[in-house]
Amino acid sequence: METLGVPHVKISPYNSRANGVVERGHFIIRESIIKACQGNINLWPLKLAAAVFADRVTFRRATGQTPYYTLHGFHPILPFDLTESTYLVEGWTSHMNPSDLLALRIRQIEKRPDDMRQAAQRLHASRIHSKEEFERRYHAKFYKEVYHPDELVLVRNSRIANDLGRKTKPKWLGPYAVVRRTQGGSYVLRELSGAISIQGISATRLLPYISRNDPRLAELAQGFPTDSAVERIDPLAQQEKDVPEDQEEELEAMDEEDL
């Protein structure tokens, strides 16, 4: 990928939603191959090349162009183009001098910058609309908390989500310490001993680690009933508390005799 100049973007593990844009196109190609096999799925290797080619020469709703045209700036010549003589630019003849041929090639190339700008504008508008629609529909599920360096967190053990024996396995792993937040929103974590993980962790898998001595536990416990509230609710608890010490000793002695 580096030799070809193609950027390779990695998503954080167990966060398949980040790959949705790519997987959506794969779903369409897969379904087209299944339909082309007409019930005999063993023929899929023979249909793959035709399915990929058909996908590349099909217009995209977001850009209004085919992927082939967006990349190269002109439409491919299909088999039916050879039969129907429907070429890209009018004026082609079987005998052309170099200047006429070059003029027609220039006409093809001149259209590409304008078409690319229009496609980029349509694609940008389509992405903005898709983003706004996604935020409107799933605004309640967005994760807004930000973790800071050296903050302790727990990591959801997503590997066992579909495991039949998940009830006996730990649901959370850690605690770990936060190293930094990446540009994509995932987090780099480290062991408390200092060893740093090379893989980013999605924020949706993190949960703050709260120790038993953390003051936040006292704040969270403010909504729970205290001992006095329990006594008001349970009169037996108040009666047991009001028993004198000498009577308690007599009751204990009676219990021992019964035993």
C-alpha positions as CSV (number, residue, x, y, z in Angstrom):
1,M,0.0,0.0,0.0
2,E,2.8,2.4,0.8
3,T,4.5,1.7,-2.5
4,L,1.3,2.6,-4.4
5,G,0.7,5.6,-2.2
6,V,-2.6,4.2,-0.9
7,P,-3.4,5.3,2.7
8,H,-4.2,2.3,4.9
9,V,-6.6,3.3,7.7
10,K,-7.0,0.8,10.6
11,I,-10.1,0.8,12.8
12,S,-10.0,-0.1,16.5
13,P,-10.7,-3.8,17.3
14,Y,-14.3,-4.9,17.9
15,N,-15.6,-1.6,16.5
16,S,-17.1,-2.8,13.2
17,R,-19.3,0.3,13.0
18,A,-16.3,2.4,12.0
19,N,-16.0,0.2,8.8
20,G,-19.6,0.6,7.8
21,V,-18.9,2.8,4.7
22,V,-16.6,0.1,3.2
23,E,-18.7,-2.9,4.2
24,R,-21.8,-1.4,2.6
25,G,-20.2,-1.6,-0.8
26,H,-19.1,-5.2,-0.1
27,F,-22.7,-6.1,0.7
28,I,-23.9,-5.0,-2.7
29,I,-21.2,-6.9,-4.6
30,R,-21.9,-10.0,-2.6
31,E,-25.6,-9.9,-3.2
32,S,-25.1,-9.3,-6.9
33,I,-22.8,-12.4,-7.1
34,I,-25.3,-14.6,-5.3
35,K,-28.1,-13.5,-7.7
36,A,-25.8,-14.1,-10.7
37,C,-25.1,-17.6,-9.6
38,Q,-28.9,-18.4,-9.8
39,G,-28.8,-20.9,-7.0
40,N,-25.5,-22.6,-7.7
41,I,-23.2,-20.7,-5.3
42,N,-20.2,-22.8,-6.3
43,L,-20.0,-20.6,-9.5
44,W,-19.1,-17.5,-7.5
45,P,-15.4,-17.4,-8.6
46,L,-16.5,-17.3,-12.2
47,K,-18.8,-14.3,-11.5
48,L,-16.5,-12.3,-9.3
49,A,-14.7,-10.4,-12.1
50,A,-17.9,-9.5,-13.9
51,A,-19.5,-8.3,-10.7
52,V,-16.5,-6.1,-9.7
53,F,-16.4,-4.6,-13.3
54,A,-20.2,-3.9,-13.3
55,D,-19.8,-2.2,-9.9
56,R,-17.1,0.1,-11.2
57,V,-19.0,1.2,-14.3
58,T,-22.3,1.8,-12.4
59,F,-23.3,5.4,-11.5
60,R,-23.1,6.3,-7.8
61,R,-25.9,8.3,-6.3
62,A,-23.6,10.4,-4.1
63,T,-21.4,11.6,-7.0
64,G,-23.5,11.1,-10.1
65,Q,-20.6,9.4,-11.8
66,T,-19.2,5.9,-12.1
67,P,-16.1,5.1,-10.0
68,Y,-14.2,4.5,-13.3
69,Y,-15.0,8.0,-14.6
70,T,-14.2,9.6,-11.2
71,L,-10.7,8.0,-11.3
72,H,-9.8,8.2,-15.0
73,G,-11.9,11.1,-16.3
74,F,-13.6,9.2,-19.1
75,H,-16.0,6.4,-19.5
76,P,-14.9,2.9,-20.4
77,I,-15.7,1.4,-23.7
78,L,-18.1,-1.5,-23.0
79,P,-18.8,-4.4,-25.4
80,F,-22.2,-2.9,-26.4
81,D,-20.3,0.4,-27.2
82,L,-18.4,-1.4,-29.9
83,T,-21.6,-2.9,-31.3
84,E,-23.6,0.3,-31.2
85,S,-20.7,2.8,-31.9
86,T,-21.7,5.0,-29.0
87,Y,-18.4,6.6,-28.3
88,L,-17.6,9.3,-25.8
89,V,-17.0,12.2,-28.2
90,E,-18.6,12.7,-31.6
91,G,-16.4,13.2,-34.6
92,W,-14.4,9.9,-34.7
93,T,-13.5,8.5,-38.1
94,S,-11.5,5.6,-39.3
95,H,-8.8,7.9,-40.8
96,M,-7.8,10.8,-38.6
97,N,-4.6,12.9,-38.7
98,P,-2.7,13.4,-35.5
99,S,-3.9,17.0,-34.9
100,D,-7.6,16.0,-35.2
101,L,-7.1,13.0,-32.9
102,L,-5.3,15.2,-30.4
103,A,-8.0,17.8,-30.5
104,L,-10.7,15.2,-29.6
105,R,-8.5,13.9,-26.8
106,I,-8.2,17.4,-25.4
107,R,-12.0,17.8,-25.5
108,Q,-12.2,14.7,-23.3
109,I,-9.6,15.9,-20.9
110,E,-11.0,19.4,-20.6
111,K,-14.2,18.1,-19.1
112,R,-12.5,16.3,-16.3
113,P,-11.6,19.2,-13.9
114,D,-15.1,20.6,-14.0
115,D,-16.7,17.2,-13.6
116,M,-14.4,16.4,-10.7
117,R,-15.3,19.7,-8.9
118,Q,-19.0,19.0,-9.4
119,A,-18.7,15.5,-8.2
120,A,-16.7,16.7,-5.1
121,Q,-19.4,19.2,-4.3
122,R,-22.2,16.7,-4.6
123,L,-20.3,14.1,-2.6
124,H,-19.6,16.8,0.1
125,A,-23.3,17.8,0.3
126,S,-24.3,14.1,0.4
127,R,-21.9,13.4,3.3
128,I,-23.1,16.4,5.3
129,H,-26.7,15.4,4.8
130,S,-25.9,11.8,5.8
131,K,-24.0,13.1,8.9
132,E,-26.8,15.3,10.0
133,E,-29.4,12.5,9.5
134,F,-27.2,10.1,11.5
135,E,-26.8,12.6,14.4
136,R,-30.5,13.3,14.4
137,R,-31.4,9.6,14.6
138,Y,-28.8,8.4,17.0
139,H,-28.0,11.5,19.1
140,A,-29.0,9.7,22.3
141,K,-26.3,7.0,21.8
142,F,-23.3,9.3,21.2
143,Y,-20.5,8.9,23.6
144,K,-19.5,12.3,25.0
145,E,-17.2,11.6,27.9
146,V,-13.5,12.2,27.3
147,Y,-10.8,10.4,29.3
148,H,-7.5,12.2,30.2
149,P,-4.0,10.8,30.4
150,D,-3.2,8.6,33.5
151,E,-7.0,8.2,34.2
152,L,-7.9,4.6,35.1
153,V,-10.5,2.8,32.9
154,L,-12.0,-0.6,32.4
155,V,-12.3,-2.2,29.0
156,R,-15.4,-4.2,28.0
157,N,-14.4,-7.8,27.0
158,S,-16.2,-7.7,23.7
159,R,-14.5,-10.9,22.5
160,I,-16.9,-13.0,24.6
161,A,-20.1,-11.1,23.5
162,N,-21.3,-14.1,21.4
163,D,-19.6,-16.8,23.5
164,L,-21.9,-19.4,25.0
165,G,-19.7,-19.5,28.1
166,R,-19.6,-15.8,28.6
167,K,-21.4,-15.9,32.0
168,T,-18.4,-17.5,33.6
169,K,-15.9,-15.1,32.0
170,P,-15.0,-11.5,33.0
171,K,-17.2,-8.9,31.4
172,W,-14.6,-6.1,32.0
173,L,-10.8,-6.1,31.8
174,G,-8.4,-3.9,33.6
175,P,-7.9,-1.5,35.1
176,Y,-5.7,0.2,32.5
177,A,-4.3,3.8,32.4
178,V,-5.0,6.1,29.5
179,V,-2.0,7.2,27.5
180,R,-3.6,9.5,24.9
181,R,-6.7,10.0,22.7
182,T,-6.1,9.5,19.0
183,Q,-7.4,11.8,16.3
184,G,-10.1,9.2,15.4
185,G,-11.5,9.2,18.9
186,S,-10.1,5.9,20.1
187,Y,-7.7,5.6,23.1
188,V,-4.2,4.2,23.6
189,L,-4.0,2.4,26.9
190,R,-1.1,1.0,29.0
191,E,-0.8,-1.5,31.8
192,L,-0.2,-0.1,35.2
193,S,3.3,-1.4,35.0
194,G,4.0,0.9,32.0
195,A,3.6,-1.5,29.0
196,I,1.7,0.3,26.2
197,S,-0.8,-1.4,23.9
198,I,-0.2,-0.9,20.2
199,Q,-3.9,-1.1,19.3
200,G,-6.4,1.7,20.0
201,I,-9.5,1.0,22.0
202,S,-12.9,2.4,21.0
203,A,-14.4,4.8,23.5
204,T,-17.6,2.8,23.5
205,R,-15.7,0.0,25.2
206,L,-14.3,2.1,28.0
207,L,-15.8,2.7,31.5
208,P,-14.2,4.8,34.3
209,Y,-12.6,2.8,37.0
210,I,-13.8,3.9,40.5
211,S,-12.0,2.4,43.5
212,R,-13.8,1.8,46.8
213,N,-12.1,4.8,48.4
214,D,-13.1,7.2,45.6
215,P,-15.1,10.2,46.8
216,R,-17.4,9.8,43.9
217,L,-18.9,6.6,45.5
218,A,-20.1,8.8,48.4
219,E,-21.8,11.1,46.0
220,L,-23.4,8.1,44.2
221,A,-24.6,6.7,47.5
222,Q,-26.5,9.9,48.5
223,G,-29.6,8.5,46.8
224,F,-29.6,5.2,48.7
225,P,-31.3,4.9,52.1
226,T,-29.2,5.3,55.3
227,D,-29.4,3.2,58.5
228,S,-31.9,5.7,60.0
229,A,-34.1,5.4,57.0
230,V,-34.0,1.6,57.2
231,E,-35.1,1.8,60.8
232,R,-38.0,4.0,60.0
233,I,-39.1,1.5,57.3
234,D,-38.4,-1.7,59.2
235,P,-39.8,-1.5,62.8
236,L,-38.2,-4.8,63.8
237,A,-34.8,-3.3,63.2
238,Q,-35.6,-0.5,65.7
239,Q,-37.0,-3.0,68.2
240,E,-33.8,-5.1,68.1
241,K,-31.7,-1.9,68.6
242,D,-33.8,-0.9,71.7
243,V,-33.3,-4.2,73.5
244,P,-31.2,-3.6,76.7
245,E,-27.9,-5.3,77.1
246,D,-29.0,-7.5,80.1
247,Q,-32.0,-8.8,78.1
248,E,-29.7,-9.5,75.2
249,E,-27.5,-11.6,77.5
250,E,-30.5,-13.5,78.8
251,L,-31.7,-14.2,75.3
252,E,-28.3,-15.5,74.3
253,A,-28.2,-17.8,77.3
254,M,-31.6,-19.2,76.5
255,D,-30.5,-19.8,72.9
256,E,-27.5,-21.7,74.2
257,E,-29.6,-23.9,76.5
258,D,-32.0,-24.7,73.7
259,L,-29.0,-25.9,71.6
